[in-house]
Amino acid sequence: MYRLYVAASLIFAMFMDSVIFARFSILGVVPDCVLAVVVCVGILMGATDAAFAGCIAGIVIDVFFGKAVGINALAYMTAGMMGGIFYKKYFADNIFIPIATVAVCAFLKEVFMAIMTGFMGGRFSFFEMLATYILPSALFTSALCLPVHLYLKPRLLQSSKKRYDRTAGGVK
């Protein structure tokens, strides 16, 4: 059941990124919904599940919207693994950890994408892009993390508890 929640959340996040936020940006800056979902999955379900979800979401985004296949997959997979660092290592009601993790992952993802754009021949001022797009995007994405985390937390934790109970192998 948790796979269904993750898949539906990622599809909805891709819809929000490609349709809603593409048309309604704030000063040309958009949050990254897929990144928020992938990092929250990492925090709630572990690095392996989040890396797999991030890789699949990144490949889908690269195929449909990107120019080079694999760049987003690598970025989202890495973000999921970074979120998985905090799996079962923090107090469950502490919302600061997911928000801070998403902010750091969004910042690193955007810096990685800027570097890759430079390698592919794009010309831009890195520091201007840092001030006008990368930092605001990281802040918007971290703000978006709050509703994403609050939505996914009860669903994924309940599903993972049932999954753990089924695979525990003990007599009830």
C-alpha positions as CSV (number, residue, x, y, z in Angstrom):
1,M,0.0,0.0,0.0
2,Y,2.9,2.4,0.7
3,R,4.1,2.0,-2.9
4,L,0.7,3.2,-4.0
5,Y,1.0,6.3,-1.8
6,V,4.5,7.0,-3.0
7,A,3.6,6.5,-6.7
8,A,0.4,8.7,-6.4
9,S,2.3,11.4,-4.6
10,L,5.1,11.5,-7.2
11,I,2.6,11.6,-10.1
12,F,0.7,14.4,-8.3
13,A,4.0,16.2,-7.7
14,M,5.0,15.9,-11.3
15,F,1.7,17.3,-12.3
16,M,2.1,20.2,-9.9
17,D,5.6,20.9,-11.3
18,S,4.8,20.7,-14.9
19,V,1.4,22.2,-15.1
20,I,0.5,24.4,-12.1
21,F,3.9,25.8,-11.0
22,A,5.1,26.2,-14.6
23,R,2.2,28.7,-15.2
24,F,2.1,30.3,-11.8
25,S,5.7,31.0,-10.7
26,I,6.7,33.7,-8.2
27,L,9.2,36.0,-9.8
28,G,10.2,33.2,-12.2
29,V,11.0,30.8,-9.3
30,V,9.2,27.6,-8.8
31,P,9.4,25.0,-5.9
32,D,10.4,21.4,-6.7
33,C,7.5,19.3,-5.6
34,V,9.1,16.0,-6.7
35,L,12.2,16.8,-4.6
36,A,10.0,17.5,-1.5
37,V,8.2,14.1,-2.0
38,V,11.4,12.1,-2.6
39,V,13.2,13.6,0.5
40,C,10.1,13.0,2.7
41,V,9.9,9.4,1.4
42,G,13.6,9.0,2.4
43,I,13.0,10.4,5.9
44,L,9.9,8.2,6.4
45,M,10.8,5.0,4.5
46,G,14.6,4.9,4.2
47,A,17.2,5.6,1.7
48,T,16.6,2.5,-0.5
49,D,12.9,3.2,-1.2
50,A,13.6,6.9,-1.7
51,A,16.5,6.4,-4.0
52,F,14.4,4.0,-6.1
53,A,11.5,6.4,-6.2
54,G,13.8,9.4,-7.0
55,C,15.5,7.5,-9.8
56,I,12.2,6.5,-11.4
57,A,10.7,10.0,-11.1
58,G,13.9,11.5,-12.4
59,I,14.0,9.2,-15.5
60,V,10.3,10.0,-16.2
61,I,11.0,13.8,-15.9
62,D,14.1,13.5,-18.1
63,V,12.3,11.5,-20.8
64,F,9.3,13.8,-20.9
65,F,10.8,17.2,-20.1
66,G,14.6,17.0,-20.2
67,K,17.3,17.3,-22.8
68,A,19.7,14.8,-21.3
69,V,18.4,11.5,-19.8
70,G,19.8,10.7,-16.4
71,I,20.6,14.1,-14.9
72,N,17.4,14.5,-12.9
73,A,17.4,10.8,-12.1
74,L,20.9,11.2,-10.5
75,A,19.8,14.3,-8.6
76,Y,16.6,12.9,-7.2
77,M,18.2,9.6,-6.3
78,T,20.9,11.4,-4.4
79,A,18.3,13.6,-2.7
80,G,16.4,10.5,-1.6
81,M,19.5,8.9,-0.2
82,M,20.3,12.1,1.7
83,G,16.8,12.1,3.1
84,G,17.2,8.5,4.1
85,I,20.1,9.4,6.3
86,F,17.5,10.6,8.9
87,Y,15.4,7.4,8.6
88,K,14.6,6.3,12.2
89,K,17.1,8.8,13.6
90,Y,15.0,11.7,14.8
91,F,11.9,12.3,16.9
92,A,8.9,11.7,14.6
93,D,7.1,15.0,15.4
94,N,10.1,17.2,14.6
95,I,9.2,19.0,11.4
96,F,12.4,21.0,11.3
97,I,14.5,18.0,10.1
98,P,12.5,17.4,6.9
99,I,12.3,21.1,6.1
100,A,16.0,21.6,6.6
101,T,16.9,18.4,4.7
102,V,14.7,19.5,1.7
103,A,16.3,23.0,1.8
104,V,19.8,21.6,1.6
105,C,18.8,19.0,-1.0
106,A,17.1,21.6,-3.2
107,F,20.1,23.9,-2.9
108,L,22.5,21.1,-3.9
109,K,20.3,19.9,-6.7
110,E,20.0,23.3,-8.2
111,V,23.8,23.9,-8.0
112,F,24.3,20.4,-9.6
113,M,21.9,21.4,-12.4
114,A,23.6,24.7,-12.9
115,I,27.0,23.0,-13.2
116,M,25.6,20.4,-15.7
117,T,24.0,23.3,-17.7
118,G,27.5,24.9,-17.8
119,F,29.0,21.6,-19.0
120,M,26.5,21.4,-21.7
121,G,27.3,24.8,-23.1
122,G,25.0,27.1,-21.2
123,R,26.3,30.6,-20.5
124,F,25.1,32.4,-17.3
125,S,26.5,34.1,-14.3
126,F,26.6,31.6,-11.5
127,F,26.4,34.1,-8.6
128,E,23.5,35.9,-10.2
129,M,21.6,32.6,-10.7
130,L,22.5,31.7,-7.1
131,A,20.9,34.9,-5.8
132,T,17.9,35.1,-8.1
133,Y,16.9,31.4,-8.6
134,I,18.8,28.8,-6.5
135,L,18.3,30.2,-3.0
136,P,14.7,31.3,-3.6
137,S,13.9,27.9,-5.1
138,A,15.4,26.1,-2.1
139,L,13.3,28.3,0.2
140,F,10.1,27.7,-1.7
141,T,10.7,23.9,-1.9
142,S,11.4,23.7,1.9
143,A,8.2,25.6,2.5
144,L,6.3,23.1,0.3
145,C,7.8,20.3,2.4
146,L,5.6,21.0,5.3
147,P,2.3,20.0,3.7
148,V,3.9,17.1,1.8
149,H,5.5,15.7,5.0
150,L,2.3,16.2,7.0
151,Y,0.3,14.3,4.3
152,L,2.8,11.5,3.8
153,K,3.8,10.8,7.4
154,P,0.6,9.1,8.7
155,R,0.1,7.1,5.5
156,L,3.6,5.9,5.0
157,L,4.2,5.1,8.7
158,Q,1.0,3.2,9.0
159,S,1.8,1.2,5.8
160,S,5.3,0.5,6.8
161,K,4.1,-0.7,10.3
162,K,1.8,-3.2,8.6
163,R,4.5,-4.3,6.2
164,Y,6.8,-4.8,9.2
165,D,4.2,-6.8,11.0
166,R,3.6,-9.1,8.0
167,T,7.3,-9.8,7.6
168,A,8.2,-10.1,11.2
169,G,7.6,-13.9,11.2
170,G,6.4,-14.2,14.7
171,V,3.3,-15.8,16.1
172,K,0.6,-13.3,17.0
